Amino acid sequence: MYGRTIYSCSPFTDFRAYLFMSNISFLSDTTQLNTAPSYHNSIKKRILDVVLCLLSAPLVLPLILLFLPFVWVSDGGPVFFSQIRVGRNGSTFVMYKIRSLKKTFDPKTDRAHTDYDVLAVGRVMRATRMDELPQWWNILKGEMSWVGPRPEVPFYVEHFSEKHPEYRLRELARPGIAGLAQLKNPDALPSHNLEKLIYDLEYVQRANLWLDLKILLRSFVLVFFK
């Protein structure tokens, strides 16, 4: 229909997950997406995001500039990849990455990329998540957070939410780079969406400053010391 592969949602096999999904108490009406737990709207979370952006700028910006020439030399421009993603309360924004796939690969097709499609420098960036660094700008602008559910493309949000309305509850939190789902299943595929959703909704319900700090620390360890 849209020229893309439709991934079916896998059934619940984890009883703990089923219990959690059947006991979401903070929101009874999945259409009321503006009543997020207070932390997601709090000045504390926004201050954390901005402070981390400012502190990380001397490291993040040079790293971005370091990888761009390698992408250009190996495959020409553009060196950035941009895509519309769904943010908080269903708003959309343009998310940025350093391009890690060859220009011959079309992300709009229904073909999944293979190792052949990944640039040599792209393998390094993907292994260390360095291709995500341009999302520093999305965080600074307030479109994303350092911690939250990964932003999804509108097509998949629409598809998944038709079968599982609770999928839209992810939008109560601002999307992020790091998150519980990313820690629990860092190599998840679209077919694992329900397994990821369990942890995304757990974060939406439990989010606080201390949890964000723990997720950031564990994410750093996972990326650089796994």
N, C-alpha and C positions, 0 to 999 in steps of 0.2 A: 504493500500500500504506500509506504513512504520510502521504499527502496532501502530498507534496513532490516536486519535480522531481529526477530522478536524472540526474546529470551523468556521462557516460561519460569514461573516462580516455583522453586522447589518446596515440597511440603515440610511442615514442622516435624522434625524428628527428635528434637531436644525438649523433654518435658518441662525443664526449667524455663525454656524460651516460651513454651505455650502458656505456662502460668503467668509469666511476665506480661505477655501480650494480652491476656485476658483480664489483667488487673491494672491497666493504665488508669490511674485515679485522677491525674491532674487535668484531664480534659475529656469530657464526655461527648462533646459534639466536634467531630473532625473537621467541620467547616469553619469553626471559630478559630482562625489562625492568628489572631491578634492578641490572644490571652496567654502568652508564653509565661513560664515561670520568671519571676522578677530578675533573676541573674542575667538572663539573655538580653534584657534591656538596660542592665545596670551600668552605671558609670564605672564601676570597678572593672568590669570586663573590657569596656572600651579603653580605659586607661592602660590596662595590661597590654592590649593589642598595640596601642600607640607607643608605649614605652619600649616594648620589644622591637617594634619597627625602628625606632630611633637608635636603640642599642645595637641592633643587628645591621644597620645600614653600612657601617664601615667594612663589614664582612660580606654581606649579601650583594651589594652593588658591584664590588670588584670581581666577585665570582661570576656574576652574570656577564660582565664584560670579558672575563677570561674565556668563557665557553663560546661566546658568539663568533669569534673568528674561526674556531674549529668547525662550526656548523657551516659557515660561509664558504670556507676553503673546500670542505668535503662535498657540499651539495648546493652551493649558491644560496641566494635569498628566496623567500624571507627567512629570517633567523628566528622569528617568533611565531608561535602558533596561538591563535585566538579562537574562542568558541563561545557561543551563547550558553549560559548555564542558569539554572533556577536558584535564586537566593532566598533570603528570609521572607516569609509571608507571600511566597509565590512570585516575588519580583524577579526580573531577569537582569543579567549583567554580562559583560564580556570578560571572560576569564583568560588569563595569559599564561603561556608556558614558553620555554625555549624549545624550539622544534627538535624532536628527536627521531622523527621518521623521515624517510626519503620523500622527495616531492612526487615520485611516481606512485606513492600510496595515496588513495583518495579516501579520507575518513568518512565521506558521505555514502560510500558503497556498503553493501552488506558483507563484504569480505573482512574477516579478522586479520589484523596484521601478523606477519611472521617475522622470524629473526632476520630474514633477508631484507625486510622493509625498514629495519632499525639501523640508523647510522652508527658507525663505530663509536663516535663520541657520544651518541645517544645511549648506547649500552652503559657507558660510565655514568651518564647523568641519571638514567633510570634506576640504576643500582643504588645510587646515593641520593635519589630524589632531587637532584640539582635542577632538573628540568622544571620543577615547581617554583623555583625561586622568584620568577616574575610576579607571582601571586602576592609577593610583598606589597606591590602597588595596590592590588585589590584590597588587602587588609588595611593599608593606610587610608584608602578612600572610604572604608567602612562597609564595603560590599561583602567582605569575608572576615573571618577571624582566624587567629592562629589555631584554635581548637574548635571543632564542630564537625558535623557530617560532611562528607565530600559533596560538592555541588554536582548535580546531575544535569544532563541535557534535557530540554523540555519534552522531547519525544518520549524518553523513557519514563519521565515523571508521569506523563499522561497515561502511558500504557500500564505502569505498575499500579497507579492509584485507581485505575478502573477496576482491577481485580482485588486490590487491597487498599481501601480508603485510608487506612492508618499510615500508609506510605507518606501522605501529605503532612503528617505530624512532624516529619523531619524539618519542615520549613519553620517550625517554631524557633529554631536556633539558627543563627547566622552560620553559613557553611564555612568549613575550615580546611586547613592543610593536614593537621594532625587530629586524631580522634580515637574513640574507643574501638570503632569498627576497623580502623586502619591498623590498630595495634593487634586486635584479635585475629584479623584475617588480612594481612598486608598484601597478599597476592590474589585477592578476590576478583572473580570475573562477574560480568552481569548476571550470570545464572545463579550466583550466590546472593542475590539481592535481599532475600528474606533473612538470611543469616546475618548480613550486615545491618539490616533494618532493626533487628533485635537490639544490637549495641548502640545504634544511633538513637533509638528511642530511650534506651537506658540513660544515655548521656543527656538527652533533652530533659528528662525527669530529675536527674541527680546533679546536674551541672552546678558547680560553685568554683570559687577561685582556687581552692586547694586542689580540686580534681583537675582543673586546667593545668596547674603547675606540674602535677604528677604525670599527666599525659604527655606534656611537652618533654619532660625529663626522660620518660620511658621511650618516647619516639626518637629522641637523640641517640639513646643507647642502641635502639633497634637498628637504626640506619648505619651508624658508624662502628658498632662493636658486635654486630650479629655474627 
